[in-house]
Amino acid sequence: MNDLQNKTKQYALKLLSYRGRSEKELKERLARKGISETLVSSTIDYLRKLGYLDDISLAEALKRDAISRKLLSQTGAKKYLLNRGIPRDIVHRVFHQEEETDRENAKKYICKKIRTLEHYPQETIRRRLYNQLLRRGYSPETISAVLKDKTVNRED
């Protein structure tokens, strides 16, 4: 039993070395490997005690990544965290709704994408940008405000 416990811990550490994982993701991966529920829970407790498994710090890192690199809205970033297995209460604790952050990220996204849309008519550009931002989780009000903003329109 001790050998199986060590192999399970090593496998879990190997998975965590690739990227940060939530407790739910790690439980699913270990269960998919055919490891018993008691062994999975003892391994998770062990990793939590060592500090290798912390959903709160993972949620904060994923939030920064989703907002700054992926340029998702607050809502889109929340969905991203929930899809990664972060519990809903931790997601709500990590996020504070900031409309200004959403607007700034939407502007950055538009500036990034506008270069690929230059040869289209103005209405097509607006429609495509609107739909892309909507799919990224921005509210229609935020999108409309950003698209009407003169700083974005001067590049069109």
VENPEKA-V747941 format. One line per field, one symbol per residue. ss: DSSP state (2 for helix, 1 for strand, 0 for the rest). Layout:
ss->???
//
This chain:
ss->022222222222222222000022222222220000222222222222220000222222222222222000022222222220000222222200002222222222222222222000022222222222222000022222222202222000
//
